[in-house]
Amino acid sequence: MKTILIFATMFMTQVICAVAQNITGKVVDDNGAPLSFINVVLLQSSDSTFIAGTITDDKGTFFFENPVKLPAILRLSAIGYATATRDITSGGNLGTIAMATQSVELGEVVVRSQRPVTAIKNNALVTTVAGSQLEHAGTANDVLTQVPMVLGRDGNFEVFGKGSPLIYINGRQVHDMNQLAQLSSADIRNIEVITNPGAKYDASVKSVIRINTRKSQGEGFSGNIRAQGAVQQGYFTNIDQGGLKYRTGGLDLFTNFGLITGKFAGDRAGSIITRSTTLWDQRFRQQGYLHSNEFFGKLGGSYLFNERHSIGAYYNHSFVHWNTRHNGINEIWADSSLREQLSAKSRGKEYNQPRHHANLYYNGTVSQLGIDFNIDYMWRKISKDSRTDETDLTSGSTSVVNSEGINHGQSIAEKLVLSCPLWKGGLECGQEYTSSRLSSHYTTNATVIT
């Protein structure tokens, strides 16, 4: 009986501890009204690594079940409100958290818009961009950073708990993330975040983001020019873009182009310790930078026969050139005695020779049968060459390693989806075909040691 009581006590203690670790709270605005669809993210206190994320419900409440990595930082964000943070050292009810309204002054410009409306529709979380503050965000990249359930920036996005999503623009998959930088936020109608994709997508797809644009208005020529700059770690990066459109009747023609250039620095250090009869400590430190120049251009058009039939195509071209330099020191210590010290200096270049991407699509409805057809062709070639000077500081010996590589790939993909209404829902079926070819050629003067 005594043993049973001990085990029962231990079990109840574990249950109480687990419950105590849950984190919950309520988010309200300046007037005390609950805020729904607010991004709530848990980050590690030490390095701000993502732990978990969720959104508030229609009552403004959020809940994290037994997060194990505490202490942590709780971050709440939403368009139109100042980001709020809380330090979390243990679980429990955080009570009510008020988010202050954030206003942005644009000189003499008066912007009239509403806070984005987010709602659940079918299996998607739909955020309306048109007519909201988000339509002034800049590009699709800037909009996605503010969408509920989405984390990341500049083409590198994740959906809470679902990893990297597939991204579609008007039903066509985005293969080059530069398309997000080329799409103006003013042209976006809404964004759908799907956390449980159906059989329409591959089984490996855990989440999908669908960007739907506005229907073109007016006729004639229109254009835009945008420049964006930033300073990161003391280096300047800029993105310059321009675009031109022409519309008449059901015909739309467009072209856009851009240049991305910048320098990015990095510095990392670490140590690997192996405990055996001898205590081995391998230490390393590396400093370097990457200088990138990228040009891209896009040309395309579409024709709307009527509300039931449309066809279109585009061609995308881009070129990338990278220069890298790295300096590093590797040391091997045995029982606090230096055994080996190696210095390495490397320089490299990478040329993404003109990349080609073409797309042809048709969207239509015949009677009640919906037809969505897409075909893509991609071609790219990457050339790399590098030189590494290695010096063994213990022995004084020096070696030079040169290498060159060429990767050439091309692929064609086709997808057809047919849909029709069925009772209170719908039925979808389709087929998909993909063919890819990749060849690599690599040469080096390095000696292989076996």
N, C-alpha and C positions, 0 to 999 in steps of 0.2 A: 504494500500500500504506500509505503514511504517512497519507494522508487517511482511509482506512478505519479505521485504528487510532484516529485522533483522534475520529471519529464514534462508534466503538464505546465508547471511554472515556467520552465525554460521555453516551451512552445508559446505561451501567452506573452512572454517577454519579447520574443522575436516578432510576434504579430504586432504588438504595441509599438515597437521600434520602427517596423516597416510602415505602419500607419503614420507615425510621427514624421516620417521623412517626406510624405506627400506635401507638395507646395500648391497653394491655391490663393486666389485673390480676386478682386473686382476692380475694373477700370472704368472711370467716369470722366466727364469733361468738366469745364469750369463751373457749369451750372448743376453738377451732380447727376446728370443724365448718363445712363450706361452707354458705353461705346462698344459696338460689336465689330468683329473682323479686324481687331488690332493685332499686329504681329508681336508675339511674346517669345523671346529667345533666352535660353539659358547658356551662358558662356563660362568657361573655366576662369577662375580669378587669376591664375598664374600667367596664361598666355592668350586669353580670349578665344580659345578653341571652342567650336560649336559642340554643345552637349545635346540639346533637344530644343524643339520649337513647336509652338501651337498658336492658335488664334482665339480670341475671346468669342463667346457665344452671344446670342441676342440679349442676354441679361448683363453682358460685360464681364462675365467671370471666365477664369482660365484655370487649368488644372494640370499639374505634372505628377505622375504617379511614381513615387519612390526613386527619384533621381539619385544615383549612387555617387556622383562626382561633386561633392561639396567640400569646401565653400565654392560659391559660384556668383556670377553677376547676372541679374535679371535685366533684360533690356526690352523696352516697349517702344514701338515706333509705328507711325501712321502718317500719311500725307495730311498736312494742315495742322499737325500737332508737334510740339517740341519733344524730342526723344527723352524718355524717362528711364532711369536706371536704379536698381536696388542691389545692395550687397546681401547675399544669402549665405548664412553660416549654418543654418539648420532648417529642417522642414517646418511646415505649419501654415497657418492662415496669415497672409500678409495684410489682410484687411483691404481697405479701399485705397486705390492709387489714382490720383487726379492727374490728367494730362493737360498741360496748358496749351491753349490755341496759339499757333505760330503764324504770324503775319509777315508777308514779304512785300517790301516797298520797291517799286520799279520806276522811281522818278515821277515823271508826269503821266506815265502809262497807268490806266485803270483797267484791271483785269476782273471781269465779272464771271464767276464760275462757282460751282458747288463742290462740296466734298464728294469724292468718288462713291458711287453706290455699289456695294458688293452684295450679292445674293446667291443662294444655292439654286441652280437650275439643272434638273436631271442629275447627271453624275459630275457636274462641274461647279466650281466656285467662280462666278462671273463678276468681273469688276468693270464697270462702265467708265470709259476714259473720255469719250466725247462729251463736251459740256461741263467737265469737271476740272479741278486744279491740275490733274495729271496731263491734260492736253497741252499744258505749257511747260512740261518737264524738260523737253529737248528732243531726245531720241527714244526709241524703243528700249534701249539699255537703261535709260534713266527712269522710264515708267516701271519696268520690271523690278527695280530695287524697292518700289513702294507698294507692290502688289501683295496682298495677304498670302501667306504660306510660301513665299519665295524669298530666298536668301542668296546674295552674291552681287556681282557687278561685272560690267564690260564683257558680256558673253559667257561668263562662267557662273552659271546659276544652279541652285539646288532647290528642290521642293522639300519642305520639312519631312524628315523621316523616309523620303523616297529617293534620294540621290539626284543625279543629273537627269533632267527631263529631255524628251524630244520636244523641239520647238517647231511650230508650224505658223506660216503666215498665209492666211486665206486658203487653208487646206493644203499648202505645199510645204514640205519639210525644209527646214533651214539647214543646209550643209555647211555654209560659210557664215560664221557668226558676225562677219562684217555687215551682213544684211541688217542686223539689229541697229548698227550705228548709222546705216543709211536711211532707215525708216523714221520719219518725223513723228513725234508724239501727236501732233495736230491731225495726222492722217489716221489715227487708230480709233476705232469705234469701241471695242471692248476686248478684254483678255480673259480667257477661260483657263483655269487651272484644274486639271483632272488628276486625282490621286489614285483612282482605281480604273485604269484603262481596260476596256473590254477586249473581245476577241478581234476587234478591228486592228489591234496593234500586236506586235510580236510579244511572246510570253516574257521576254527579258525586259520589256519596257515597264517601268514602275510608275512613271508619271509623265504627263504631257501638258505642254503650254500651247494654247491656240490663240494666235493674235489675229483679230478680224479688223480690217480697215474700213474706213468710210467710203461710201460711194462718191466718185468724183462729181464735183459740182461745176457748173458754168462751162464755157467753151473758150477756145483760143489758147494763147501761150501763158505759161506761168513758170516761175523759177524761184530758186532759193539758194542762199549762200550761208554757210555756218562755219564758224571757227571756234575751237575749244582748246584751251591750254591748261596745263597743270605743272606744278613743281613737286617732284618726288625725290627724296633723298638728295636734294641739291641739284637735280638735273631737270631740264625743261622738256616736256612732252606736249606735242600739239596734234590736233586732228582738224584738218581742213576739208570741207565738203561743199559740193555744189550740185545742183540738179536743174533740169529743164523738162517741162511737160507741154504737150499739145493735145487738145481734145476737141473733137467735132463730131456731133451725132453720137454714134455708139463706138467711135474709134478713139482709143487712148494710145499715145506714143510718149515714151519717156526715156531719159538718159540721166544718169548721175555718176559722179566720180569723186574721188577723194584721195588725200595723202595723209598718212600717219607716220610721224617720225618722232624719235625720242631716244633717250639714253637711260638705262636702268642699272643700278648698282646693287651688288650683293656682298654680304660678309657673313660667313658662318664658321663655327668652330665646334669641336666635340671631342669626346674621348670614349674609347671602347676598352673595358677592363675584363680580363680573363683570369680567373683565379684557379690555379693548379699548384703544383709543387713550387712553381715560380709565379709571381704576380706580374702579369703582362699588362701594360698600359699603352694603348695606341692612341696618340693624340694627333689631331689634324686641325688645320685652319686654312681657309680659302677666302680670297678676296677677288672680285672681278666685276666686270660690267658687260652689258649687252647694248649695242647701238643698232637700232632697227629703223629701216625705211620701207614703207609699204605703199604702193599705189594700187588703186582699184577703180574699175569702171563698169557700168552696167547699161545695157541698151535693150529695150523691149517694147512690147505693145500688146494691146488686147482689143477685142471687138465684141460688143454686146449686141447680138442680133435682136433680142428682146429679153424680157424678164426671165425666160425659161432656158435660154441658150447663150453661152459665152465661150470664147476661145482666146488663147493668148500664148505668148512665148517671150523668153528673154535670154540674153547672153551676158555672162558675167566674166570679166577678165581681171586678173590681179597679178602683181609682181612683188616679191619680198626679198630684201637683202639684209642679212644680219652680219655684224662684226662682233666678235667676242674676245676678251682678254681675261686671263685668270692667273693669279699667283698663289701658290700654296706651299705649306710646310707640313710634312708628315714625320712624326717621331715615334720610335718604339722604345719603351722603357721596360726593363726587367728588374724587379725588386729595387726600384728607384735609381737604377743605373741606366744611362743612355746607351742603347745598343746600335741604333740606326737613326739617321736624320737625312731626310730626302727633301730637296727643294725642286719644285716644278713650276715652269712658266709656260703657258700655252696661249696660242693665238689661233683663232679660227674664223672662217667665213662660210656663210650658207646662202645659196642663191635658190630661191623658189622661182625657177624659170616660168614664164607666163603660164598661169593656171587658167584653164578654160572650163566653164560650167554653162551648159545650155539646158533650158527647160521648155517643154511644150505641154499645155494642159487644155482640157475641155471640161466644163461644168454645164450640165443641162438636165432637163426633165422631160421625159416623153410619157405623156399621159400621167400616171402617178409613179413612174419609175425614175428615180434619181440616178444620174450617171456622173461619176467623178473619176476622170482619167488624167494621169500624170506620167511623163517620161522624162528622165534626166540623163545627161551625159556629162562625165567629168574626166579631165585629162590634166595631169600635173607631173612635173619633173623637178627634182631637188638635187642640187649639187653641193657637196660639202668638202672642204679641205681644212686641215689643221696641222699645226706644228707644235710640238711639246719639247722643251729643253729640260731634262732632268739632271740634277746634280746630287751625287751622294756626298753630303758634307762630312761624313765620317771618313770616307776613303779618298775623296777628291775626284772621283771618276765622273765623267759627264757623258750623256747620251742624248741624241736627237731623234725623235720619232715623228715622221711625216705620214699622213694618211689622206686618202681621197676616197670619196664615195659618191655614187649616183643612184638615186632611187627614182624609178619611173612607174607611174601607175595610171590606169584608166578604168572606168567602170560605166556601166549603163544599167539603169533601174527603171522599171515600169510597174505601175500599180493601177488597178481598176477596181472601184467599189460601186456596187449597185445597191440601191436602197428603195424600200417601199413601205407605206404605212400598213400596219397589221393590227387590227382590233384597236386597243388603246395605246399601243406602242408602235414599234417599227421593226422591220427585218432588214438586215444588211448582210451582203455576201460579196466576195471579190476574189481577186487573185493578184499575185505579186511575183515579179521576176527580177533577178539581180545577177549580173555577170561582172566579175572584177578580174583584172590582171595586174600583177606587180612584179617588177624585176629590180634587182639590186646588184651593184657592182662595187666592190671595195678593195682597195690596195693599200698596203702599208709596208714600211721597211722595218717594223718592229720584229725583234727576235722572239720566237715562241719558245718558252721554257716549259718542259714537261717533267 
